[in-house]
Amino acid sequence: MKKIRFLVLLVFAGLTFSSVAMGPPVMRPPSFVGGVPGMAQMQSIILQRHQARTLLYREALEELHNNPAAADVPECPPGAPPESFCLRRPEAATATPREKVAVATPPPVTKAETPAPEEEEAPPPKAKPKALQAKSAASRPTAPKEKPQAAARADSQDPEAQEEAVRPEAKIETPKPTVHEEIASTEARIETPKPTAPEESSSPQTQAEAATTKKTRHYRALLFGDNAYKAPIPALDTPIGDVDGIAEILQANLGYEPRVVHDASKAKIIEEINKIAAETKPEDSVLLLYAGHGYLDDTTKTGYWIPVDASASSAKGWVSNNDVAKLLSAIPAYQLILVSDSCFSGSLTREEKVTSKTTENIEDIINHRSVLAFSSGDEEPVSDEGKENHSIFAWNLIQALKKITATTHGYDIYQIVYTGVKASYPQSPQYGAVLTAGHKEGGDYLFAKHDQTP
């Protein structure tokens, strides 16, 4: 027994000596409650930022609680120019999509062709053709003799003879009074030019495709990037680079006409959106993007953009989600999307979350007014950091836009961006419909290359 105890002590002493010689043992880090190491730390930082912003904006929030309309923009009076600091009235956007398409595209062709034949066929009344047919039956074999008879009657009888002299001429111009209804019923077919055989062979499908291309005749993009905030509101690093990078892809790969505004004030944001509303037609496609500070009032659950000229002590320079929706409603485009890369921008998608693709029928989508909101996160703070001098949201959006090779649903782009953002940061991009701006059920925003217009 003594030998066994001695051996045990000897082994224990050897192990202790070896551990001391090798240094202290390596400690395994404790497991993170939030999941992947680094994710919980990021969430803690975000929470601290939100608490700091709440303290920063406490005076502005008190102003909003005492006067909920402190940040509201007045509506434009009739006849106000686009550059006015007011909210345009949604006159063009109130019409239903199908009614607006009928006014926007077909009438120019219809009005150019229909007036001439209607005026020529209108003079012969329906009560007199029977008498004219009886006279014409006897006069057809001797058509050359009618001219001197008409001239003699015109000399003898002033009112009646002149009418009879004119009637044979009207009769000759309209030799097919019984076919009038058939001509009227086929006017729609006559609108398509007959000299080109390919147009006749394609019939309804070609007409539908031509209608859809007319509806998306212009791709417009308006992007705001706000970096240069004044203390105590902290400046941002990536918004300007984000909007420049996204605008470049939109123009080069998708054929958009981008307009980029750096460090936009509240007045500049309202002015530029009013301008694009005045320039846009129902058949156009419009993309708006805001990158900058944002905030959510925890009491009223109202979200706000905070432009570069905004103050921490007053809400007058803030832009509320309610005013954003009104600005969108005044843009008459059937295809309209707002992309917001700011804190708490998910509140813009609150009206109706889009959780699946609506339909594969492109023509059906374009015939609906679609107003979508695509946010960089939910009702939560979002990160200004990311990759390659872009925010994590903007970087993933740029990568998704680069890969577009054919007409793509906005929901599909959202899914790609959501997956990429969620894998790196604890924020959840959102996609929703803005019903108060006129979104119709079944609609979605469509991205397409400039040479593959939907």
Protein Blocks (a to p, Z undefined) as FASTA:
>chain_A
ZZmmmmmmmmmmmmmmmmmmnopadddddddfklpghjlmmmmmmmmmmmmmmmmmmmmm
mmmmmmmmlmpccdddehiafkbccdddffklmpcfklmmmmmmmmmmmmmmmmmmmmmm
mmpccklmmmmmmmmmmmmmmmmlmmmmmmmmmmmpmklmmmmmmmmmmmmmmmclmlmm
mmmmmmmmmmpcfklmklmmnmmmmmmmmmmmmmmmpccddddddfbbcdfbdcdfklmm
mmmmmmmmmmmmnopacdddehiafklmmmmmmmmmmmpcfkbccdddddddddddfklo
pacdddfkbcfkbcklpccfklmmmmmmmpmbfbdcdddddehklmmmmmpccfbdfbfc
lklmmmpccdddddfbdcddddfbdeehiafklmmmmmmmmmpcbdcdfklmmmmmmmmm
mmmmccdcdddddfknopaehiacddddfklcZZ
